[in-house]
Amino acid sequence: MAVGPATFPSKMHPVQGFELGTASAGIKTPGRKDVVLMRICDDASVVGVFTKNAFCAAPVQLCKDHLSKAAARYLIVNTGNANAGTGQEGWQDAVATCEAVATLCDTDTASVLPFSTGVIGEKLPVEKLIAALPKAKEALSVDGWNDAAEGILTTDTRLKGCSKQFVYQGKTVTLTGISKGSGMIKPNMATMLGYVATDAEVEAGLLQQLLIDATDCSFNRITVDGDTSTNDSCMLVATGKSGLVVSESDQEGFLAFKQALTVVMQTLAHAIIRDGEGATKFVTVCVESAASQEEALRTAFDIAHSPLVKTALFASDPNWGRILAVVGRAGIENLDLNALQIFLGDVCIVSQGGRDSGYTEDAGQAVMDGEEILIRVVLNRGDVTETVWTTDLSHDYVSINADYRS
């Protein structure tokens, strides 16, 4: 189940200097695409952001270690097994995977970055993964985005991708990316898995900051169930093949690139919410006029995580008292109940400390009947606005997660 029409673009623009190859290893399901190899050209900048879960998976730990030691030239992804909660054996399996890629592709082991997603706590069938590597290498192509988008999925029901181009100083710049994620979604510095490549030239330090900024207004603003994964990773690669150098000294070009990157990242993040496990609603929660960013985000996420709010959304029930109660328990110091307002779409449901005098159940019902719902909380305490995106909580979410390992 997913919300709205599929959004995977009909054209995923290739990024020169970045190739993708996909194969089937049968890690969890025989015949399913579940291994993706990505090759990066020399002199590219490669940066990433990763989960802050203390039980971060072995491939996440090794990926960060390799990034600190060498220039990344290959990314290797498997689905069907997270290789998380696997201790020293999991570390050794991640190392073995990188060594196998290095041998096959004639590169240094430290130049290979590993990524895994799937069931936590089970041993990675590393022999199956390694056996599929030659086919993945053979499939490497700048046009490999569609197969790769399929190859990184787990409980997802849709491919997730975005591809944008802009022209600056006569040069066409491409940004193309894919992501995966459907459940165990409340990213903390990343998403479940995300890979974005551009043919712009960007120095690594600046590229890292651009990725952090874009992540903070995209993947770090989504939640399905409030659970931060052990494997969250998001990578950004700049190959430099377009000839355009992105630099803060050229503010016009810098801002054009930053805007395009933000659009790509937000599109990928929204696609995760639209395909949230069991989702029937795409919900935007906006907290306006807050005194601080922390206050705005805490309130927005408290609403987005409330089981009572989420089940009301699933039922299309305009039970506005549930939203009011969450705002009241969000820990906002010296909250003026008479000053705040709460809206469903454009319908004011709360003002002056209670039900708005103009509110009608029919008006609230009309908003809740839609697939896309906006909840706005106007605190009237300051000038900070923050937005997060979430889903409802359906019977299917429970079924999917109850049967996940079956």
C-alpha positions as CSV (number, residue, x, y, z in Angstrom):
1,M,0.0,0.0,0.0
2,A,1.3,3.5,-0.9
3,V,-0.1,7.0,-1.1
4,G,-0.6,8.7,-4.4
5,P,0.7,7.7,-7.8
6,A,4.2,6.3,-8.3
7,T,6.7,9.1,-8.6
8,F,9.8,7.3,-10.0
9,P,10.9,9.5,-13.0
10,S,10.6,8.2,-16.5
11,K,14.1,9.5,-17.2
12,M,16.9,9.1,-14.7
13,H,19.7,11.2,-16.2
14,P,23.0,9.5,-16.2
15,V,25.9,11.0,-14.2
16,Q,29.1,10.7,-16.0
17,G,31.8,9.1,-13.9
18,F,29.3,7.1,-11.8
19,E,28.1,3.6,-12.8
20,L,25.8,1.1,-11.2
21,G,25.4,-2.6,-11.7
22,T,22.8,-4.9,-10.1
23,A,22.7,-8.7,-9.6
24,S,20.7,-11.4,-7.8
25,A,22.5,-13.3,-5.0
26,G,19.4,-14.9,-3.4
27,I,20.3,-13.5,0.0
28,K,16.7,-13.7,1.3
29,T,14.6,-14.3,-1.8
30,P,15.7,-16.4,-4.8
31,G,15.8,-14.5,-8.0
32,R,15.3,-11.1,-6.5
33,K,17.7,-8.2,-7.3
34,D,19.6,-7.8,-4.0
35,V,23.2,-6.7,-4.8
36,V,24.2,-3.4,-6.2
37,L,27.8,-2.4,-7.1
38,M,28.6,1.3,-7.9
39,R,31.8,2.5,-9.5
40,I,33.1,6.0,-9.0
41,C,35.6,7.8,-11.2
42,D,39.0,9.0,-10.1
43,D,39.2,12.4,-8.5
44,A,35.6,12.4,-7.4
45,S,34.5,13.7,-4.0
46,V,32.6,11.2,-1.8
47,V,30.9,12.0,1.5
48,G,28.3,10.5,3.7
49,V,26.1,10.8,6.7
50,F,25.2,7.8,8.9
51,T,22.9,6.6,11.7
52,K,23.6,7.6,15.3
53,N,22.1,4.4,16.6
54,A,24.7,3.0,19.0
55,F,24.2,-0.5,17.5
56,C,25.2,0.8,14.1
57,A,25.7,-2.1,11.8
58,A,29.2,-3.6,10.9
59,P,29.0,-2.2,7.3
60,V,28.3,1.3,8.7
61,Q,31.3,1.1,11.0
62,L,33.5,-0.2,8.2
63,C,32.3,2.4,5.7
64,K,33.2,5.2,8.1
65,D,36.6,3.7,8.7
66,H,37.3,3.3,5.0
67,L,36.2,6.9,4.2
68,S,38.7,8.1,6.7
69,K,41.6,6.2,5.1
70,A,41.2,6.3,1.3
71,A,39.4,7.8,-1.7
72,A,36.2,5.8,-2.3
73,R,35.9,4.1,-5.7
74,Y,33.3,1.4,-5.1
75,L,30.1,1.1,-3.2
76,I,28.7,-2.3,-2.5
77,V,25.1,-2.7,-1.3
78,N,23.1,-5.8,-0.3
79,T,19.5,-6.2,0.8
80,G,17.8,-9.0,2.7
81,N,20.3,-8.9,5.6
82,A,21.4,-5.9,7.7
83,N,24.5,-7.5,9.1
84,A,23.7,-5.6,12.3
85,G,23.8,-6.9,15.8
86,T,26.3,-9.5,14.5
87,G,29.4,-8.6,16.5
88,Q,32.9,-9.4,15.4
89,E,31.7,-12.0,12.9
90,G,29.6,-9.3,11.2
91,W,32.7,-7.0,11.0
92,Q,34.7,-9.8,9.4
93,D,31.9,-10.5,6.9
94,A,31.8,-6.8,5.9
95,V,35.6,-6.8,5.5
96,A,35.4,-10.0,3.4
97,T,32.9,-8.3,1.1
98,C,35.1,-5.3,0.6
99,E,38.1,-7.5,0.0
100,A,36.2,-9.5,-2.7
101,V,35.2,-6.3,-4.5
102,A,38.8,-5.0,-4.3
103,T,40.2,-8.2,-5.8
104,L,37.5,-8.3,-8.6
105,C,37.9,-4.6,-9.4
106,D,41.7,-4.3,-8.9
107,T,41.5,-1.6,-6.2
108,D,42.4,-1.1,-2.6
109,T,40.1,-2.7,0.0
110,A,39.8,0.7,1.8
111,S,38.4,2.2,-1.4
112,V,35.3,0.0,-1.1
113,L,32.4,1.1,1.0
114,P,29.9,-1.5,2.2
115,F,26.1,-1.1,2.9
116,S,23.6,-3.6,4.1
117,T,19.8,-3.5,4.8
118,G,17.3,-6.1,5.9
119,V,16.8,-8.3,8.9
120,I,18.9,-7.4,12.0
121,G,20.7,-10.1,14.0
122,E,21.2,-12.7,11.4
123,K,24.6,-13.7,9.8
124,L,25.2,-12.2,6.4
125,P,25.4,-15.0,3.8
126,V,28.6,-13.5,2.5
127,E,29.4,-16.4,0.2
128,K,26.2,-15.7,-1.8
129,L,27.0,-12.0,-1.9
130,I,30.5,-12.5,-3.2
131,A,29.3,-15.0,-5.8
132,A,27.0,-12.4,-7.3
133,L,29.8,-9.7,-7.6
134,P,31.0,-10.6,-11.1
135,K,27.5,-10.3,-12.6
136,A,27.1,-6.9,-10.8
137,K,30.4,-5.7,-12.2
138,E,29.4,-6.9,-15.7
139,A,26.2,-4.9,-15.5
140,L,28.0,-1.6,-14.5
141,S,26.6,1.3,-16.6
142,V,25.8,5.0,-16.2
143,D,22.2,4.0,-17.1
144,G,22.0,1.5,-14.2
145,W,19.8,3.6,-12.0
146,N,16.5,1.8,-12.5
147,D,17.8,-1.7,-11.7
148,A,19.8,-0.3,-8.7
149,A,16.7,1.4,-7.3
150,E,15.0,-2.0,-7.4
151,G,18.1,-3.8,-6.0
152,I,18.2,-1.7,-2.8
153,L,14.5,-2.3,-1.7
154,T,13.3,-4.4,1.3
155,T,9.7,-4.0,2.3
156,D,9.3,-1.1,-0.1
157,T,6.6,-1.4,-2.7
158,R,7.9,1.2,-5.1
159,L,11.1,2.4,-6.6
160,K,12.3,5.7,-5.2
161,G,14.3,8.1,-7.4
162,C,14.8,11.6,-8.5
163,S,16.8,13.3,-11.3
164,K,17.3,17.0,-11.9
165,Q,19.3,19.1,-14.2
166,F,20.1,22.8,-14.3
167,V,22.2,25.0,-16.6
168,Y,24.7,27.4,-15.3
169,Q,27.4,29.3,-17.3
170,G,26.5,27.2,-20.3
171,K,27.1,23.9,-18.5
172,T,24.4,21.4,-17.8
173,V,24.7,19.9,-14.3
174,T,23.0,16.7,-13.3
175,L,21.9,15.4,-9.9
176,T,20.4,11.9,-9.8
177,G,19.6,9.8,-6.7
178,I,17.8,6.8,-5.3
179,S,16.7,5.8,-1.9
180,K,15.0,3.0,0.0
181,G,13.0,2.9,3.2
182,S,9.5,2.0,4.3
183,G,9.6,1.0,7.9
184,M,11.9,1.6,10.9
185,I,12.0,5.2,9.7
186,K,13.1,8.1,11.8
187,P,16.5,8.9,10.4
188,N,19.1,10.6,12.5
189,M,21.7,12.1,10.1
190,A,20.6,9.9,7.2
191,T,17.9,7.8,5.7
192,M,17.6,4.1,5.4
193,L,19.8,4.0,2.3
194,G,20.3,6.9,-0.1
195,Y,22.7,7.5,-3.0
196,V,22.9,10.7,-4.9
197,A,25.5,11.5,-7.6
198,T,26.2,14.7,-9.4
199,D,28.6,15.6,-12.2
200,A,29.5,19.0,-10.6
201,E,32.9,19.4,-9.1
202,V,32.7,20.1,-5.4
203,E,35.5,20.0,-2.8
204,A,34.9,17.3,-0.2
205,G,34.6,19.6,2.8
206,L,32.0,21.7,1.1
207,L,30.2,18.7,-0.3
208,Q,30.0,17.3,3.2
209,Q,28.4,20.5,4.5
210,L,26.0,20.6,1.6
211,L,24.9,17.0,2.4
212,I,24.4,17.7,6.0
213,D,22.3,20.8,5.2
214,A,20.2,19.0,2.6
215,T,19.7,16.0,5.0
216,D,18.6,18.2,7.8
217,C,15.7,19.5,5.7
218,S,14.8,16.2,4.0
219,F,15.7,12.8,5.5
220,N,16.0,14.2,9.0
221,R,12.4,15.6,8.8
222,I,10.6,12.3,8.1
223,T,9.3,9.6,10.3
224,V,7.1,6.5,9.9
225,D,7.3,4.9,13.3
226,G,10.0,6.8,15.3
227,D,12.5,4.0,15.0
228,T,16.0,5.0,13.9
229,S,17.6,2.1,12.0
230,T,21.0,0.5,12.7
231,N,22.0,0.9,9.1
232,D,21.0,4.4,8.0
233,S,23.4,5.7,5.4
234,C,23.2,8.4,2.8
235,M,26.0,9.1,0.3
236,L,26.7,12.0,-2.0
237,V,29.2,11.7,-4.9
238,A,30.5,14.6,-7.1
239,T,32.4,13.4,-10.1
240,G,33.3,16.8,-11.6
241,K,32.6,15.6,-15.2
242,S,30.3,18.5,-16.1
243,G,33.1,21.0,-15.8
244,L,31.2,23.2,-13.3
245,V,33.0,23.9,-10.1
246,V,30.7,24.6,-7.2
247,S,32.2,27.1,-4.8
248,E,31.0,29.5,-2.1
249,S,33.0,32.2,-3.9
250,D,30.4,32.0,-6.7
251,Q,27.2,32.4,-4.8
252,E,24.9,32.2,-7.7
253,G,26.2,28.9,-8.8
254,F,26.5,27.6,-5.3
255,L,22.9,28.5,-4.5
256,A,21.6,26.9,-7.8
257,F,23.4,23.7,-6.9
258,K,22.2,23.7,-3.3
259,Q,18.6,24.3,-4.3
260,A,18.8,21.4,-6.8
261,L,20.3,19.1,-4.2
262,T,17.6,20.0,-1.7
263,V,14.9,19.3,-4.2
264,V,16.4,15.8,-5.0
265,M,16.8,15.0,-1.3
266,Q,13.3,16.1,-0.3
267,T,11.8,14.2,-3.2
268,L,13.5,11.0,-2.1
269,A,12.5,11.6,1.5
270,H,8.9,12.2,0.6
271,A,8.9,9.0,-1.5
272,I,9.8,7.1,1.6
273,I,6.8,8.5,3.5
274,R,4.5,7.9,0.6
275,D,5.6,4.3,0.6
276,G,5.6,3.9,4.4
277,E,4.7,0.5,5.6
278,G,0.9,0.2,5.5
279,A,0.5,3.9,4.8
280,T,-2.7,5.3,3.5
281,K,-2.0,9.0,4.2
282,F,0.9,11.4,3.5
283,V,0.9,13.8,6.4
284,T,2.6,17.1,6.7
285,V,3.0,18.5,10.3
286,C,4.1,22.1,10.4
287,V,4.8,24.0,13.6
288,E,4.9,27.8,13.1
289,S,5.9,30.8,15.2
290,A,7.9,28.7,17.6
291,A,10.5,30.2,20.0
292,S,13.2,27.9,18.8
293,Q,14.0,25.1,16.3
294,E,14.2,22.6,19.1
295,E,10.7,23.5,20.4
296,A,9.2,23.4,16.9
297,L,10.8,20.0,16.0
298,R,9.9,18.4,19.3
299,T,6.3,19.4,18.9
300,A,6.1,18.4,15.3
301,F,7.7,15.0,16.0
302,D,5.5,14.4,19.1
303,I,2.4,14.8,16.9
304,A,3.9,12.7,14.1
305,H,4.8,9.9,16.5
306,S,1.5,9.8,18.5
307,P,-0.2,6.4,18.0
308,L,-3.6,8.1,18.8
309,V,-3.1,10.8,16.2
310,K,-1.8,8.3,13.6
311,T,-4.7,5.9,14.1
312,A,-7.2,8.7,13.9
313,L,-5.5,9.7,10.6
314,F,-5.9,6.1,9.3
315,A,-9.6,6.2,10.3
316,S,-10.1,9.6,8.7
317,D,-11.4,10.7,12.1
318,P,-11.2,14.4,12.8
319,N,-10.5,13.7,16.5
320,W,-8.8,17.1,17.0
321,G,-8.6,16.6,20.8
322,R,-5.8,14.1,20.2
323,I,-3.7,16.7,18.5
324,L,-4.5,19.3,21.2
325,A,-3.3,16.8,23.8
326,V,0.0,16.2,22.1
327,V,0.7,19.9,21.9
328,G,-0.1,20.2,25.5
329,R,2.4,17.5,26.5
330,A,5.2,18.6,24.2
331,G,7.1,20.3,27.0
332,I,6.7,23.9,25.8
333,E,7.6,26.2,28.6
334,N,5.2,28.9,29.5
335,L,2.8,27.9,26.7
336,D,0.0,30.5,26.3
337,L,-3.0,28.3,25.5
338,N,-5.0,31.3,24.4
339,A,-2.5,32.4,21.8
340,L,-1.9,29.2,19.9
341,Q,-4.0,27.9,17.0
342,I,-4.3,24.4,15.5
343,F,-5.4,23.8,11.9
344,L,-6.4,20.8,9.8
345,G,-5.6,22.1,6.3
346,D,-7.1,25.5,6.3
347,V,-9.7,24.7,8.9
348,C,-9.0,26.1,12.3
349,I,-9.9,23.5,14.9
350,V,-8.4,25.1,18.1
351,S,-8.1,28.7,19.2
352,Q,-8.5,30.6,22.5
353,G,-7.6,27.5,24.5
354,G,-10.4,25.3,23.0
355,R,-12.4,24.3,20.0
356,D,-12.5,27.2,17.5
357,S,-15.9,28.9,17.4
358,G,-16.1,28.5,13.6
359,Y,-15.2,24.8,13.5
360,T,-17.6,22.2,12.2
361,E,-17.2,18.5,12.2
362,D,-18.1,18.4,8.4
363,A,-15.2,20.8,7.7
364,G,-12.7,18.7,9.7
365,Q,-14.0,15.5,8.0
366,A,-13.5,16.9,4.6
367,V,-9.8,17.4,5.3
368,M,-9.3,14.0,7.0
369,D,-10.9,12.2,4.0
370,G,-8.1,13.2,1.8
371,E,-4.9,11.1,1.1
372,E,-2.7,14.2,1.9
373,I,-3.3,16.0,5.1
374,L,-1.7,19.1,6.6
375,I,-1.6,19.6,10.4
376,R,-0.6,23.2,11.3
377,V,0.2,24.3,14.9
378,V,0.7,28.1,15.2
379,L,2.3,28.8,18.6
380,N,2.6,32.5,18.2
381,R,5.8,32.6,20.4
382,G,8.5,33.5,17.9
383,D,9.6,33.3,14.3
384,V,10.8,29.7,13.8
385,T,8.9,27.3,11.5
386,E,9.7,23.6,11.1
387,T,8.0,20.9,9.0
388,V,8.1,17.1,9.3
389,W,6.4,14.5,7.1
390,T,4.8,11.3,8.4
391,T,2.2,8.6,7.8
392,D,-0.9,7.2,9.5
393,L,-0.8,3.9,11.4
394,S,-2.8,1.1,9.8
395,H,-3.6,-2.5,10.3
396,D,-1.2,-3.3,7.5
397,Y,1.8,-1.7,9.4
398,V,1.2,-4.2,12.2
399,S,0.9,-7.1,9.8
400,I,4.0,-6.3,7.8
401,N,6.2,-6.0,10.9
402,A,4.6,-9.0,12.7
403,D,5.4,-11.1,9.7
404,Y,8.7,-9.5,8.7
405,R,11.0,-12.5,9.4
406,S,8.5,-15.1,8.1
